[in-house]
Amino acid sequence: MTNETEKQEPDHGHSHGDLDADAHALEHIHDHDRQFQPDLEDTPPTRYELMVYAIRELLIEKGHVTQEEITKARNTLESWQPSRGAEIVARAWTDPDFKKRLLTDGNEAMADFGVDAGGAKLTVLENTDEVQNVVVCTLCSCYPRAVLGLPPDWYRSKAYRARVVVEPRKVLKEFGTEIPDEVTVRVHDSLADLRYLVIPKRPAGTEDWSQEQLAEIVTRDSMVGVTNPKAL
């Protein structure tokens, strides 16, 4: 088994729709727990963020949307939590038929949990003894928000987006995740219309656990692929 890193080529026609772009530009989640990520709040607005602000003000001025509607949409995004993804992973670990559906068509299977990914295709990846899947968005921060909530700052940082595609093992080590040389690391690049969710490996010693117990050890980071769950 090779340890070659595989990466999907990004689509440079990358774009966001509806109010997601506004929420993406305005949200500031304080999660400064990675040494390699900058404080995003200390950096000046980018060209694209300024464009978002301008478009938002223009839409409000033309009467296409109100500030209240934008605020409501942002609050909805902020209410989404990684626990929904953890419940999905726990069921996949205990229900082979559901896992098969999940790997075949993520959008269809996640509808069981009331998840609507909008216009994005939700692709589910499974970590195994041979493969560790890791997710990134090299162009901005496309992320399965309907399942995991808002992305953490480290996921949105330029450092993570640039480094994980060229030195994934080193980046994962900074998260405390050691990947053996015989395990292939595959880096998957999210797009505006394509999102990924990782089913991490089920830890040994959890064979008799309930779905509720299993969901408690599934973290947001493990569903991005930078960590692996551990039996508590």
N, C-alpha and C positions, 0 to 999 in steps of 0.2 A: 504494500500500500504506500502510495506517495504522500508526501506532505506538501504537495504543490498547492498554492493558493489560487482559487478560481474566482473571477469577478465578472459580473455581467456588465456590458457596456452601457453607460447612461444615455438616455435620450435627450439631446440638446434642445428638443422642442418642449422642454419641461414647463408646465404651467399649473396654476391652482385655479379652482373655481369658487364661485359664490362667496360666502363670508369667511371661508376658511383662511384665505390669504390675509384678511384683516386681523383675525385672531392670531394667526401665526406671527405677524409682525409685531403685535402689541403685547403678547403674553410675556411675562417675566417670572419664571419659576426659579426660586432660590434652592439650588441643589448642588452647591459647589463642593462636591465630594471627590473630585478627580484632580490629581496633581497636574495633568497635562491640559486642562481646559481653562480658558481665560474667563474673567468676569464679563459676561456679555453686556451687562448694564453699563459698564465703564467705556464701551466703545461707541463712537458716533454712529448715527443712523447710516445704513448703506444706501446706495442709489436706489435699490429695489424697495427698501423700506420707505424711503421718501416718496417713491411712486405709489406705493400702497396708500400712504397717508393722503396724497393728492387725489387719488381715485376715490377713496372713501369720502372726502369732503365734496367732491364733484357729484357723487351719487346722492349724497344727502341734499346738496343744493338743488339738484334736478328733481328731487322728490321720488327717486326710485327706491330709497330705503331711508329709514330713520335711525337716529343714534340709539334709540331704545331697542330697535330690532337688532342692531349690531351688538349692543350690550347683552341682549338675551341670547344671541347665538354664541357669544364668547362665554357666557355663564354656563351654557349647555356643554360646551367643550370642557370647561374646567370641572364639571360635575362627573365626567367620565373617569373611571378608576381602573387600575390594572387588575383589580379583583375579578373583573369579568373575564379577562384573559386567563387568569389562574383557574377559574372554574371550568373553562373550556379545555385547558390542558389536563386537568384532573380527570375529566370525563374521558378524554382521549386515552389516558393511561389505563383506564378501567373498562372501556367499552371499545373493543376492536372494530366493530361495525361503524361506530361514530368516527373513529380515527381514520378509517378508510374513506369515509365520506369527506372528512375534513381535508385530507391530503388530495382528494380528487377535485373537490370544488369547495374552497373555503367559504365563499359567500353563501352558498346553499346550506352548508352544515351549520354555520354560525347563526343562521336565521332561527335555529332552535333556541338561541339565547336572546333573541330580539335584536341581534346586531345587524345594522344596515350600514355597509361600507360606502354607500352612495354610488358614485360612478366608478370607483376604484375596484380593480380585481384584487382580491385578497388571497395570496398564495401562502400555503402553510408548508413549512419545512420541518423535517424530523432529524434531530441529532441522534447519532448511533455510536457504536463502538468504533466505527471507521471514519465518521464525518462529524465535524463541528461546524454548524452553520452560524454565520454572523451577519447582521443586517446593518446597513448604513444608507444614508442618502447623501451622495457626494456633492450634489448641487445646492441643496438647502436642508430641509428636515422633514421630508415626507415620511409618514409614520402612521401605523394603524390606530388612530386615535379612538375610534369607536370601540376598540378592544382594550387598549392600554392607557387611554387618557392622553394628556398632553405629554410631549416628549421632554425629557430632562435636558438641562443645559449642556451636559457633556455630549449628548447625541447631536445637538445643534452646533457645537463648537467646530471651528475650522480645523483645530488640531485633530479631533477624532475623525472627521470626514476625510482628511488628507492622509492620516497615518494608517488607519485600519486597513486600507486597501493595499498598502505596500509592506507593512510590518504587523500583520494581525496578531501573531503570537506574542510579540512584545507588548502590544496594546492590551491584549487579554491578560497578560501577566500582571499588568498594572491594576487590573480589576481583581487580582488574586486567583486567576484561572490559568493553570498550567496545562498545556495541551501536549501530549506525547508526540514525538516525532513521527510515529507511525500513523497518526490520525490526520486526515486531510482537513484543512481549514478552508471553507468556502465562503467568500464574502459576496453578499447579494446587495445590489444597488437598487434602492426603491425609486419609484418615479411617481409623477402626479397621478397616474392611472394604474399604478401597480404597487401594492403594499405587501409586506411579508410579516409572518408570525412564526416564531420558532417553537416547536414542541421539544423541550429539553429532555435529556435522558432521565428516566425515572430512577431515583437512587435505590441502591440495594437496601434491604431491610424494611421496605415499605409495602411488602406484598399484602399484608393484612389490613392496611390502612383504608379508611373510608375516603370517599371523594372530598369530603369537607376537610379531613386531615391533610390530604395531599395538596389541596388548593392552598393551604396555609404556607407551604414551603416553596411555592412557585412565585418567583418575583418578576417584576418588570424586566430587570436586567437579564434574567435567564430566558425570557421570551424574545429578547433582542439577540441573545446568543453570546453575550460577553461574560456571563457566569453560568454555573450549573447548580441546580438545587442540591441540597444536602439534607439527609434525614436528621431531624433535631433530636 
